[in-house]
Amino acid sequence: MDEPTAALGPQETARTLELIKTLKAQGLAVSLISHSLDDVFEVSDRIHVQRRGRSAGVVMTAHSNTQEVLGLIVGAEEAA
């Protein structure tokens, strides 16, 4: 899904994130591309950051935070 919540209001965003969680609970893989880190952290198991067309790192959501992911996005740090 490429930016599925980009043009949605709060209620529609919540419904979309619930749909993603439902798919996840059914064992389906979902690739989510988003600039909304709140959305990403809410529904993901792991986060793969791309920077300048290359992999900047992959982190497990449960063991990461917004600051670490932002660091990967801007090139300030490397994935552990």
Backbone bond lengths (Angstrom), bond angles and torsions (degrees), N, CA, C in turn:
res aa  C-N    CA-C-N  psi(-1)  N-CA   C-N-CA  omega(-1)  CA-C   N-CA-C  phi
1 M - - - 1.440 - - 1.518 108.35 -
2 D 1.305 115.78 125.87 1.455 120.89 -178.50 1.524 109.38 -102.78
3 E 1.323 116.20 108.07 1.468 123.49 179.13 1.540 112.23 50.38
4 P 1.339 118.26 54.13 1.470 119.59 -174.78 1.522 114.96 -66.73
5 T 1.330 117.70 -18.16 1.464 119.59 -178.30 1.531 112.79 -110.28
6 A 1.328 117.33 7.49 1.471 121.42 -171.99 1.525 114.30 -56.66
7 A 1.317 118.46 -42.18 1.464 120.23 -174.80 1.531 112.03 -110.84
8 L 1.338 116.10 21.15 1.460 119.60 -175.75 1.521 111.86 -101.58
9 G 1.310 114.92 153.64 1.454 120.93 173.18 1.521 109.71 -79.63
10 P 1.327 117.13 177.00 1.469 121.05 -177.04 1.529 114.40 -58.34
11 Q 1.319 118.19 -42.27 1.468 120.30 -178.83 1.522 111.58 -67.88
12 E 1.328 116.51 -43.28 1.458 120.28 179.58 1.532 110.70 -67.40
13 T 1.322 116.94 -36.78 1.460 121.04 176.84 1.525 109.98 -62.12
14 A 1.329 116.59 -46.33 1.469 120.35 179.05 1.523 111.08 -59.64
15 R 1.321 117.23 -42.12 1.476 120.58 179.36 1.523 111.00 -65.30
16 T 1.317 117.03 -39.86 1.463 120.95 179.25 1.524 110.65 -65.14
17 L 1.321 117.44 -43.38 1.465 120.68 178.69 1.528 110.75 -65.42
18 E 1.320 117.59 -36.50 1.469 120.66 176.09 1.520 110.87 -64.57
19 L 1.324 117.36 -38.62 1.465 121.08 176.49 1.525 110.19 -61.42
20 I 1.319 117.12 -43.95 1.461 121.02 178.88 1.529 110.09 -62.15
21 K 1.330 117.42 -42.85 1.465 121.06 177.91 1.525 111.51 -63.07
22 T 1.330 117.21 -37.45 1.465 121.51 178.22 1.521 110.22 -64.83
23 L 1.312 117.01 -44.89 1.461 120.90 177.87 1.530 110.52 -61.29
24 K 1.317 116.18 -42.62 1.461 122.00 178.41 1.530 110.40 -61.12
25 A 1.327 117.30 -43.97 1.465 121.90 179.64 1.523 112.00 -63.64
26 Q 1.326 116.69 -25.88 1.458 121.71 177.84 1.525 112.08 -84.32
27 G 1.326 116.56 1.94 1.453 121.29 177.76 1.515 114.80 85.85
28 L 1.318 116.96 11.72 1.463 120.88 179.14 1.519 110.60 -88.83
29 A 1.313 115.83 139.12 1.459 120.96 176.22 1.521 109.08 -81.63
30 V 1.320 116.01 137.73 1.456 121.54 177.04 1.522 107.58 -129.59
31 S 1.314 116.36 125.66 1.462 121.40 172.58 1.513 107.35 -96.87
32 L 1.310 115.59 122.70 1.466 121.67 -176.49 1.520 108.72 -117.93
33 I 1.313 116.16 123.25 1.463 121.86 174.87 1.521 105.77 -106.16
34 S 1.330 116.21 121.27 1.467 118.54 -176.35 1.519 110.93 -156.99
35 H 1.321 115.34 147.88 1.456 121.84 171.64 1.522 110.57 -91.98
36 S 1.326 117.00 -7.11 1.457 121.08 179.72 1.526 109.39 -88.41
37 L 1.314 116.35 98.29 1.459 119.50 -178.87 1.521 111.84 -65.03
38 D 1.322 117.94 -30.16 1.468 119.91 175.98 1.520 110.05 -59.86
39 D 1.329 117.25 -45.42 1.467 121.52 178.48 1.521 110.53 -63.66
40 V 1.317 116.35 -44.79 1.464 121.31 -178.02 1.528 110.20 -60.64
41 F 1.320 117.09 -48.17 1.461 120.15 -179.09 1.532 111.81 -66.18
42 E 1.305 117.62 -29.28 1.468 120.85 -179.02 1.523 112.34 -69.51
43 V 1.328 118.33 -33.81 1.468 119.67 -171.04 1.530 115.17 -116.53
44 S 1.314 119.04 -5.68 1.471 119.29 -171.18 1.521 113.65 -100.53
45 D 1.331 113.86 156.56 1.460 121.97 170.59 1.522 109.87 -96.56
46 R 1.319 115.32 -34.86 1.462 120.51 178.04 1.527 108.57 -145.98
47 I 1.320 113.97 156.42 1.463 121.12 -176.52 1.523 108.31 -123.94
48 H 1.314 115.17 125.43 1.472 121.91 177.34 1.525 106.58 -109.16
49 V 1.305 116.30 116.67 1.464 121.68 -178.78 1.515 109.59 -98.47
50 Q 1.325 115.36 129.00 1.462 122.41 173.76 1.529 108.02 -103.07
51 R 1.311 116.05 138.26 1.473 121.01 176.42 1.514 107.59 -138.94
52 R 1.314 115.27 122.00 1.464 121.83 179.75 1.528 112.13 53.45
53 G 1.325 115.58 41.20 1.456 120.93 175.52 1.515 115.76 79.21
54 R 1.307 117.04 6.41 1.461 121.34 -179.77 1.522 110.51 -129.21
55 S 1.314 115.35 158.01 1.459 119.90 178.02 1.526 109.69 -68.96
56 A 1.325 115.61 122.93 1.462 121.03 176.44 1.519 110.73 -93.00
57 G 1.333 116.39 -19.44 1.455 120.10 178.17 1.504 112.28 155.12
58 V 1.317 114.30 161.85 1.458 122.49 176.11 1.520 106.95 -127.86
59 V 1.320 116.52 129.24 1.466 121.02 179.07 1.522 109.19 -127.19
60 M 1.311 115.62 149.06 1.457 120.87 173.85 1.527 106.81 -80.32
61 T 1.307 116.22 128.18 1.460 121.71 -175.16 1.528 111.94 -56.16
62 A 1.314 116.73 -43.34 1.463 120.90 -177.20 1.530 112.76 -64.34
63 H 1.330 117.39 -21.09 1.461 121.14 -177.00 1.527 111.97 -113.33
64 S 1.322 116.70 19.19 1.460 120.77 -176.82 1.530 109.20 -130.78
65 N 1.314 114.70 -179.98 1.470 120.33 176.75 1.527 108.48 -151.28
66 T 1.306 115.08 170.98 1.458 121.06 -177.39 1.524 111.60 -58.65
67 Q 1.320 116.80 -39.81 1.465 120.12 -178.76 1.525 111.13 -61.44
68 E 1.339 117.75 -43.24 1.462 120.49 179.55 1.530 110.91 -63.97
69 V 1.337 116.42 -44.68 1.465 120.09 -179.30 1.521 110.78 -65.10
70 L 1.323 117.27 -42.79 1.464 119.64 176.58 1.528 111.34 -60.76
71 G 1.318 116.91 -36.66 1.458 120.70 176.60 1.521 111.77 -61.30
72 L 1.340 116.15 -40.00 1.461 119.82 176.44 1.526 111.07 -66.84
73 I 1.310 116.15 -40.43 1.472 120.85 -178.28 1.531 110.75 -61.60
74 V 1.323 116.91 -43.96 1.465 119.60 -176.25 1.522 113.31 -92.33
75 G 1.344 117.24 -2.07 1.456 120.57 178.05 1.500 114.66 83.36
76 A 1.327 117.97 16.93 1.456 121.28 -178.09 1.525 112.93 -82.14
77 E 1.344 116.81 -19.26 1.463 119.81 179.44 1.504 110.87 -150.27
78 E 1.323 114.98 166.40 1.454 121.84 178.37 1.523 108.92 -109.84
79 A 1.321 116.76 153.17 1.455 120.91 177.83 1.518 109.50 -64.05
80 A 1.326 115.62 142.42 1.477 120.93 -179.80 1.520 110.55 -74.09
